[in-house]
Amino acid sequence: MSRIALVVAMLVLGVGARDALAGQLFTGRMYRTASGGQGFRCSATNVGSKPIKSVTMEFFAGTVAFDTFSCTPLDVGATCEAIDANPPLGFNCRVTFSGSAKSLRANMTVYDTATTTIQALEVAR
């Protein structure tokens, strides 16, 4: 194979691979009080310059997902939110998406369901 054909093949394959990339962001484990009264919100915002084809958010305890939400596609500047009012005592949020992590910001908040006051914020990394 000539050098030119090899370079062209690498460029074509590289473009396809870039579109197929998938990333994951995770929050640290957060806990609710045993008495309840707290809601949990996992949010992902597209800060990139083009729509993200696929965003899936999961609340999970250990290795078991107990709630899954999807936003497909996620437009530029748009936010996808997953809300759970009665999760297990300790759990995480996982955000799986297509494209680059530079295009997405995600976090999980704990809030008081009576006043909607945010009690804690955990950034996904």
C-alpha positions as CSV (number, residue, x, y, z in Angstrom):
1,M,0.0,0.0,0.0
2,S,1.4,3.4,-0.9
3,R,2.0,6.1,1.7
4,I,-0.8,8.2,0.3
5,A,-3.4,5.4,0.4
6,L,-2.3,4.6,4.0
7,V,-2.7,8.2,5.1
8,V,-6.1,8.4,3.4
9,A,-7.2,5.1,5.1
10,M,-6.0,6.4,8.5
11,L,-7.9,9.7,8.1
12,V,-11.1,7.9,7.1
13,L,-10.9,5.4,10.0
14,G,-10.0,8.2,12.4
15,V,-13.1,10.2,11.5
16,G,-15.3,7.2,12.1
17,A,-13.6,6.4,15.4
18,R,-14.0,9.9,16.6
19,D,-17.8,9.8,16.1
20,A,-17.9,6.5,17.9
21,L,-16.1,7.5,21.0
22,A,-18.0,7.1,24.2
23,G,-17.2,8.6,27.6
24,Q,-18.3,8.1,31.1
25,L,-18.4,10.5,34.1
26,F,-19.0,9.4,37.6
27,T,-20.0,11.2,40.8
28,G,-18.7,10.1,44.2
29,R,-21.1,8.2,46.4
30,M,-23.7,10.3,48.1
31,Y,-26.0,9.4,51.0
32,R,-29.5,10.3,52.0
33,T,-30.7,10.5,55.6
34,A,-32.6,7.5,56.9
35,S,-35.7,9.6,57.6
36,G,-35.9,10.7,53.9
37,G,-37.2,14.1,52.7
38,Q,-34.4,14.4,50.1
39,G,-34.5,14.3,46.4
40,F,-31.5,13.6,44.1
41,R,-30.9,15.1,40.7
42,C,-28.2,14.0,38.2
43,S,-27.7,16.7,35.5
44,A,-25.6,16.7,32.3
45,T,-25.2,19.9,30.2
46,N,-23.8,20.1,26.6
47,V,-21.2,22.8,26.6
48,G,-19.8,21.8,23.2
49,S,-20.4,23.3,19.8
50,K,-22.6,20.5,18.3
51,P,-25.4,18.2,19.6
52,I,-24.3,15.1,21.6
53,K,-25.9,12.0,19.9
54,S,-26.5,10.0,23.1
55,V,-26.5,10.7,26.8
56,T,-27.6,8.1,29.4
57,M,-27.7,8.7,33.1
58,E,-27.9,6.0,35.7
59,F,-28.3,6.1,39.5
60,F,-26.6,3.0,40.9
61,A,-25.7,1.4,44.2
62,G,-22.5,-0.6,44.1
63,T,-22.7,-2.2,40.6
64,V,-26.5,-2.3,40.3
65,A,-28.3,0.5,38.3
66,F,-31.7,1.2,39.7
67,D,-32.8,4.1,37.5
68,T,-31.8,4.9,33.9
69,F,-32.7,8.0,31.9
70,S,-31.7,9.0,28.4
71,C,-31.6,12.2,26.3
72,T,-31.0,11.6,22.7
73,P,-29.8,13.9,21.2
74,L,-28.7,16.5,23.7
75,D,-28.6,19.9,21.9
76,V,-26.0,22.6,22.4
77,G,-26.6,24.4,25.7
78,A,-29.3,21.9,26.7
79,T,-29.4,20.0,30.1
80,C,-30.6,16.5,30.7
81,E,-31.8,15.7,34.2
82,A,-32.6,12.5,36.0
83,I,-34.5,12.8,39.3
84,D,-35.0,10.2,42.0
85,A,-36.9,10.9,45.2
86,N,-36.4,7.6,47.0
87,P,-33.0,6.1,46.3
88,P,-31.1,3.7,48.5
89,L,-29.1,5.1,51.3
90,G,-25.8,5.4,49.3
91,F,-25.5,5.6,45.6
92,N,-23.7,7.3,42.6
93,C,-24.6,8.8,39.3
94,R,-23.0,7.6,36.1
95,V,-23.3,9.6,32.8
96,T,-22.4,7.7,29.6
97,F,-22.3,9.7,26.4
98,S,-21.0,9.8,22.8
99,G,-18.2,12.2,21.9
100,S,-15.7,14.1,23.9
101,A,-15.8,14.7,27.7
102,K,-14.8,18.3,26.9
103,S,-18.4,18.8,25.6
104,L,-20.2,17.7,28.7
105,R,-20.5,18.9,32.3
106,A,-22.3,16.7,34.9
107,N,-23.1,16.8,38.6
108,M,-25.5,15.3,41.2
109,T,-27.3,17.4,43.7
110,V,-29.1,16.5,46.9
111,Y,-32.0,18.8,47.8
112,D,-34.7,19.1,50.4
113,T,-38.0,18.1,48.9
114,A,-40.0,20.5,51.0
115,T,-38.0,23.7,50.3
116,T,-36.0,22.6,47.2
117,T,-32.9,23.9,48.9
118,I,-29.7,22.3,47.6
119,Q,-28.0,20.4,50.5
120,A,-25.0,19.0,48.6
121,L,-23.4,19.0,45.1
122,E,-21.0,16.4,43.7
123,V,-19.3,17.1,40.4
124,A,-18.9,14.1,38.0
125,R,-15.4,13.3,36.8
